[in-house]
Amino acid sequence: MNIVEQSIAQAMDEPDDRMMFTRVKDIVARHLTRMDPRAKVTQTEFFNHTHVPDMVLDWPGRPRTPRRFIYLRTTADQRELEDDLHRLPSTDRPVLLTLGQLPFTPR
């Protein structure tokens, strides 16, 4: 488990739901910004919602780069994630991020 996963796991233990949502989204937003400092991360007021993104990524200095909708998921169940992915419009190029550990499946 890396430091981001540890931080998210700790935030998920927060007893106050609103505070937990805020902490998790802040951790993910900081991580996305570290991965690409040119990206602007906008958090929505939603969390783990089927049709509304939790965050939106934009690249203001790159107008031809399409924005990306980020959907945070508290499940690591592959069937649930696939179902969510099929429900979202593929034209939006959604990104599903699970906050849980995906099971290891050897090839």
MDTraj code that builds the backbone (N, CA, C; nanometers):
import mdtraj as md
import numpy as np

residues = "MET ASN ILE VAL GLU GLN SER ILE ALA GLN ALA MET ASP GLU PRO ASP ASP ARG MET MET PHE THR ARG VAL LYS ASP ILE VAL ALA ARG HIS LEU THR ARG MET ASP PRO ARG ALA LYS VAL THR GLN THR GLU PHE PHE ASN HIS THR HIS VAL PRO ASP MET VAL LEU ASP TRP PRO GLY ARG PRO ARG THR PRO ARG ARG PHE ILE TYR LEU ARG THR THR ALA ASP GLN ARG GLU LEU GLU ASP ASP LEU HIS ARG LEU PRO SER THR ASP ARG PRO VAL LEU LEU THR LEU GLY GLN LEU PRO PHE THR PRO ARG".split()
xyz = np.array([
    [0.0847, -0.1168, 0.0000],
    [0.0000, 0.0000, 0.0000],
    [0.0897, 0.1237, 0.0000],
    [0.0662, 0.2153, -0.0939],
    [0.1484, 0.3363, -0.1001],
    [0.0910, 0.4459, -0.0107],
    [0.1599, 0.5582, -0.0042],
    [0.1213, 0.6676, 0.0858],
    [-0.0158, 0.7257, 0.0514],
    [-0.0492, 0.7332, -0.0775],
    [-0.1807, 0.7856, -0.1178],
    [-0.2903, 0.6899, -0.0708],
    [-0.2691, 0.5613, -0.0924],
    [-0.3674, 0.4616, -0.0476],
    [-0.3841, 0.4659, 0.1040],
    [-0.2744, 0.4804, 0.1761],
    [-0.2809, 0.4888, 0.3224],
    [-0.3587, 0.6128, 0.3663],
    [-0.3308, 0.7249, 0.3017],
    [-0.4006, 0.8493, 0.3363],
    [-0.5499, 0.8381, 0.3092],
    [-0.5860, 0.7778, 0.1976],
    [-0.7277, 0.7603, 0.1643],
    [-0.7938, 0.6662, 0.2644],
    [-0.7270, 0.5575, 0.2983],
    [-0.7824, 0.4626, 0.3954],
    [-0.8065, 0.5313, 0.5295],
    [-0.7134, 0.6138, 0.5723],
    [-0.7312, 0.6871, 0.6982],
    [-0.8485, 0.7842, 0.6876],
    [-0.8587, 0.8534, 0.5759],
    [-0.9687, 0.9483, 0.5569],
    [-1.1035, 0.8765, 0.5544],
    [-1.1072, 0.7561, 0.4973],
    [-1.2318, 0.6793, 0.4897],
    [-1.2805, 0.6371, 0.6288],
    [-1.1914, 0.6366, 0.7272],
    [-1.2294, 0.6018, 0.8642],
    [-1.2911, 0.7191, 0.9398],
    [-1.2935, 0.8356, 0.8781],
    [-1.3506, 0.9551, 0.9406],
    [-1.4986, 0.9294, 0.9712],
    [-1.5419, 0.9474, 1.0974],
    [-1.6812, 0.9183, 1.1317],
    [-1.7831, 1.0167, 1.0712],
    [-1.7431, 1.1393, 1.0462],
    [-1.8339, 1.2381, 0.9872],
    [-1.8265, 1.2254, 0.8352],
    [-1.9395, 1.1901, 0.7725],
    [-1.9407, 1.1661, 0.6279],
    [-1.8923, 1.2859, 0.5469],
    [-1.9410, 1.4050, 0.5800],
    [-1.9009, 1.5245, 0.5039],
    [-1.7501, 1.5473, 0.5124],
    [-1.6952, 1.5309, 0.6332],
    [-1.5513, 1.5484, 0.6516],
    [-1.4743, 1.4405, 0.5754],
    [-1.5276, 1.3179, 0.5760],
    [-1.4630, 1.2088, 0.5030],
    [-1.4604, 1.2400, 0.3538],
    [-1.5749, 1.2835, 0.2970],
    [-1.5805, 1.3176, 0.1551],
    [-1.4756, 1.4233, 0.1225],
    [-1.4710, 1.5269, 0.2049],
    [-1.3781, 1.6378, 0.1822],
    [-1.2339, 1.5907, 0.1878],
    [-1.2005, 1.5135, 0.2886],
    [-1.0624, 1.4654, 0.3030],
    [-1.0209, 1.3765, 0.1857],
    [-1.1075, 1.2831, 0.1486],
    [-1.0753, 1.1922, 0.0379],
    [-1.0554, 1.2712, -0.0912],
    [-1.1474, 1.3610, -0.1199],
    [-1.1381, 1.4377, -0.2442],
    [-1.0145, 1.5270, -0.2446],
    [-0.9792, 1.5852, -0.1304],
    [-0.8579, 1.6676, -0.1223],
    [-0.7331, 1.5840, -0.1497],
    [-0.7284, 1.4642, -0.0947],
    [-0.6130, 1.3750, -0.1166],
    [-0.6014, 1.3396, -0.2645],
    [-0.7128, 1.3001, -0.3243],
    [-0.7116, 1.2622, -0.4664],
    [-0.6750, 1.3827, -0.5531],
    [-0.7317, 1.4985, -0.5225],
    [-0.7028, 1.6198, -0.6011],
    [-0.5546, 1.6552, -0.5927],
    [-0.4964, 1.6479, -0.4743],
    [-0.3525, 1.6777, -0.4600],
    [-0.2681, 1.5784, -0.5396],
    [-0.3076, 1.4517, -0.5356],
    [-0.2328, 1.3494, -0.6095],
    [-0.2429, 1.3735, -0.7611],
    [-0.3626, 1.4055, -0.8093],
    [-0.3785, 1.4332, -0.9524],
    [-0.2964, 1.5556, -0.9938],
    [-0.2933, 1.6573, -0.9099],
    [-0.2156, 1.7783, -0.9392],
    [-0.0662, 1.7476, -0.9406],
    [-0.0221, 1.6611, -0.8506],
    [0.1200, 1.6210, -0.8518],
    [0.1533, 1.5431, -0.9790],
    [0.0584, 1.4609, -1.0259],
    [0.0824, 1.3832, -1.1477],
    [0.0908, 1.4729, -1.2702],
    [0.0085, 1.5798, -1.2729],
    [0.0124, 1.6734, -1.3855],
    [-0.0155, 1.8139, -1.3339],
    [0.0888, 1.8890, -1.3019],
    [0.0705, 2.0238, -1.2463],
    [-0.0038, 2.1199, -1.3400],
    [-0.0112, 2.0882, -1.4690],
    [-0.0835, 2.1752, -1.5633],
    [-0.2346, 2.1576, -1.5542],
    [-0.2768, 2.0493, -1.4904],
    [-0.4203, 2.0207, -1.4804],
    [-0.4847, 2.1032, -1.3699],
    [-0.6066, 2.1453, -1.3970],
    [-0.6873, 2.2142, -1.2964],
    [-0.7913, 2.1133, -1.2483],
    [-0.7924, 2.0869, -1.1181],
    [-0.8858, 1.9914, -1.0599],
    [-0.9975, 2.0696, -0.9915],
    [-1.1196, 2.0451, -1.0347],
    [-1.2368, 2.1081, -0.9730],
    [-1.3181, 1.9993, -0.9051],
    [-1.3413, 2.0174, -0.7766],
    [-1.4214, 1.9216, -0.7012],
    [-1.5682, 1.9613, -0.7080],
    [-1.6541, 1.8616, -0.7247],
    [-1.7980, 1.8870, -0.7216],
    [-1.8480, 1.8633, -0.5796],
    [-1.9739, 1.8900, -0.5564],
    [-2.0302, 1.8675, -0.4234],
    [-2.0782, 1.7240, -0.4054],
    [-2.0571, 1.6402, -0.5043],
    [-2.1056, 1.5020, -0.5000],
    [-1.9941, 1.4069, -0.4613],
    [-2.0345, 1.2869, -0.4158],
    [-1.9371, 1.1841, -0.3788],
    [-1.9979, 1.0473, -0.4053],
    [-1.9246, 0.9656, -0.4820],
    [-1.9647, 0.8281, -0.5082],
    [-2.1053, 0.8218, -0.5679],
    [-2.1350, 0.9127, -0.6585],
    [-2.2657, 0.9211, -0.7232],
    [-2.2551, 0.8572, -0.8613],
    [-2.3575, 0.7887, -0.9025],
    [-2.3506, 0.7131, -1.0280],
    [-2.3325, 0.7998, -1.1515],
    [-2.4050, 0.9111, -1.1627],
    [-2.4048, 0.9858, -1.2885],
    [-2.3395, 1.1233, -1.2813],
    [-2.2974, 1.1650, -1.1646],
    [-2.2384, 1.2980, -1.1496],
    [-2.0935, 1.2807, -1.1051],
    [-2.0002, 1.3443, -1.1743],
    [-1.8592, 1.3253, -1.1377],
    [-1.8262, 1.3877, -1.0025],
    [-1.7261, 1.3306, -0.9380],
    [-1.6757, 1.3833, -0.8112],
    [-1.5770, 1.4966, -0.8356],
    [-1.5128, 1.4910, -0.9511],
    [-1.4139, 1.5920, -0.9874],
    [-1.4122, 1.6070, -1.1394],
    [-1.3625, 1.7227, -1.1822],
    [-1.3450, 1.7476, -1.3244],
    [-1.2015, 1.7948, -1.3441],
    [-1.1342, 1.7357, -1.4424],
    [-0.9981, 1.7772, -1.4779],
    [-1.0035, 1.8580, -1.6057],
    [-0.9416, 1.9757, -1.6016],
    [-0.9300, 2.0619, -1.7191],
    [-0.7833, 2.0981, -1.7365],
    [-0.7486, 2.1330, -1.8571],
    [-0.6147, 2.1814, -1.8872],
    [-0.6290, 2.3184, -1.9531],
    [-0.6335, 2.4254, -1.8715],
    [-0.6580, 2.5603, -1.9257],
    [-0.5577, 2.6029, -2.0324],
    [-0.4340, 2.5620, -2.0208],
    [-0.3328, 2.5992, -2.1189],
    [-0.3351, 2.5134, -2.2434],
    [-0.4235, 2.4157, -2.2464],
    [-0.4330, 2.3255, -2.3611],
    [-0.5792, 2.3126, -2.4028],
    [-0.6312, 2.4105, -2.4751],
    [-0.7742, 2.4133, -2.5074],
    [-0.8233, 2.2932, -2.5893],
    [-0.7343, 2.2253, -2.6570],
    [-0.7771, 2.1098, -2.7370],
    [-0.7812, 1.9803, -2.6554],
    [-0.7295, 1.9856, -2.5352],
    [-0.7327, 1.8673, -2.4492],
    [-0.8690, 1.8619, -2.3811],
    [-0.9449, 1.7550, -2.4061],
    [-1.0798, 1.7490, -2.3489],
    [-1.0762, 1.7323, -2.1971],
    [-1.1750, 1.7894, -2.1324],
    [-1.1841, 1.7719, -1.9882],
    [-1.2200, 1.6272, -1.9575],
    [-1.1844, 1.5856, -1.8381],
    [-1.2121, 1.4485, -1.7958],
    [-1.2949, 1.4515, -1.6687],
    [-1.3934, 1.3665, -1.6637],
    [-1.4769, 1.3530, -1.5449],
    [-1.4232, 1.2381, -1.4608],
    [-1.4009, 1.2651, -1.3335],
    [-1.3461, 1.1666, -1.2405],
    [-1.4585, 1.1206, -1.1479],
    [-1.4771, 0.9901, -1.1408],
    [-1.5783, 0.9300, -1.0545],
    [-1.5072, 0.8448, -0.9501],
    [-1.5202, 0.8816, -0.8240],
    [-1.4605, 0.8048, -0.7155],
    [-1.5580, 0.6951, -0.6754],
    [-1.5046, 0.5776, -0.6527],
    [-1.5885, 0.4646, -0.6148],
    [-1.5350, 0.4017, -0.4864],
    [-1.6247, 0.3748, -0.3936],
    [-1.5851, 0.3128, -0.2674],
    [-1.5782, 0.1615, -0.2791],
    [-1.6164, 0.1083, -0.3912],
    [-1.6123, -0.0361, -0.4119],
    [-1.4882, -0.0749, -0.4929],
    [-1.4451, -0.1979, -0.4721],
    [-1.3391, -0.2538, -0.5553],
    [-1.3924, -0.3752, -0.6318],
    [-1.5235, -0.3951, -0.6265],
    [-1.5861, -0.5074, -0.6942],
    [-1.5872, -0.4814, -0.8446],
    [-1.5218, -0.5678, -0.9185],
    [-1.5053, -0.5480, -1.0629],
    [-1.6391, -0.5398, -1.1357],
    [-1.7358, -0.6217, -1.0958],
    [-1.8678, -0.6189, -1.1630],
    [-1.9373, -0.4846, -1.1416],
    [-1.9291, -0.4323, -1.0198],
    [-1.9916, -0.3024, -0.9928],
    [-1.9232, -0.1910, -1.0713],
    [-1.7910, -0.1959, -1.0778],
    [-1.7166, -0.0947, -1.1520],
    [-1.7483, -0.1011, -1.3011],
    [-1.7550, -0.2223, -1.3556],
    [-1.7895, -0.2377, -1.4970],
    [-1.9314, -0.1878, -1.5243],
    [-2.0238, -0.2167, -1.4331],
    [-2.1614, -0.1699, -1.4487],
    [-2.1654, -0.0171, -1.4493],
    [-2.0931, 0.0447, -1.3559],
    [-2.0865, 0.1909, -1.3528],
    [-2.0289, 0.2458, -1.4828],
    [-1.9235, 0.1835, -1.5306],
    [-1.8586, 0.2310, -1.6520],
    [-1.9524, 0.2228, -1.7721],
    [-2.0332, 0.1182, -1.7779],
    [-2.1294, 0.1039, -1.8885],
    [-2.2422, 0.2051, -1.8798],
    [-2.2730, 0.2531, -1.7613],
    [-2.3812, 0.3505, -1.7431],
    [-2.3385, 0.4929, -1.7788],
    [-2.2090, 0.5177, -1.7788],
    [-2.1590, 0.6523, -1.8069],
    [-2.1371, 0.6691, -1.9571],
    [-2.1652, 0.7880, -2.0097],
    [-2.1460, 0.8091, -2.1542],
    [-1.9976, 0.8004, -2.1908],
    [-1.9659, 0.7111, -2.2811],
    [-1.8251, 0.6920, -2.3198],
    [-1.7685, 0.8154, -2.3899],
    [-1.8554, 0.8973, -2.4469],
    [-1.8081, 1.0186, -2.5148],
    [-1.7435, 1.1153, -2.4157],
    [-1.7802, 1.1041, -2.2872],
    [-1.7196, 1.1893, -2.1845],
    [-1.5842, 1.1362, -2.1372],
    [-1.5476, 1.0168, -2.1844],
    [-1.4216, 0.9524, -2.1448],
    [-1.4057, 0.9517, -1.9923],
    [-1.5030, 0.8928, -1.9203],
    [-1.4997, 0.8956, -1.7742],
    [-1.3817, 0.8172, -1.7180],
    [-1.3381, 0.8595, -1.6014],
    [-1.2316, 0.7906, -1.5286],
    [-1.2909, 0.7447, -1.3964],
    [-1.2924, 0.6145, -1.3737],
    [-1.3381, 0.5601, -1.2465],
    [-1.2154, 0.5286, -1.1617],
    [-1.2132, 0.5825, -1.0412],
    [-1.1048, 0.5546, -0.9477],
    [-1.1632, 0.4841, -0.8272],
    [-1.1193, 0.3626, -0.8026],
    [-1.1657, 0.2925, -0.6848],
    [-1.0828, 0.3357, -0.5652],
    [-1.1490, 0.3523, -0.4530],
    [-1.0803, 0.3905, -0.3303],
    [-1.0419, 0.2667, -0.2499],
    [-1.0842, 0.1505, -0.2980],
    [-1.0499, 0.0248, -0.2324],
    [-0.9379, -0.0457, -0.3060],
    [-0.8968, -0.1574, -0.2511],
    [-0.7913, -0.2374, -0.3134],
    [-0.8537, -0.3323, -0.4148],
    [-0.8073, -0.3270, -0.5373],
    [-0.8518, -0.4232, -0.6367],
    [-0.7860, -0.5576, -0.6068],
    [-0.8607, -0.6648, -0.6217],
    [-0.8010, -0.7964, -0.5939],
    [-0.6945, -0.8300, -0.6985],
    [-0.5911, -0.8970, -0.6534],
    [-0.4827, -0.9393, -0.7428],
    [-0.5283, -1.0636, -0.8185],
    [-0.5180, -1.0576, -0.9506],
    [-0.5515, -1.1729, -1.0323],
    [-0.4324, -1.2047, -1.1219],
    [-0.3630, -1.3135, -1.0945],
    [-0.2472, -1.3490, -1.1777],
    [-0.2901, -1.3841, -1.3180],
    [-0.2033, -1.3572, -1.4118],
    [-0.2342, -1.3853, -1.5526],
    [-0.1852, -1.5203, -1.5934],
])
top = md.Topology()
chain = top.add_chain()
for i, resn in enumerate(residues, 1):
    res = top.add_residue(resn, chain, resSeq=i)
    for name in ("N", "CA", "C"):
        top.add_atom(name, md.element.get_by_symbol(name[0]), res)
traj = md.Trajectory(xyz[None], top)
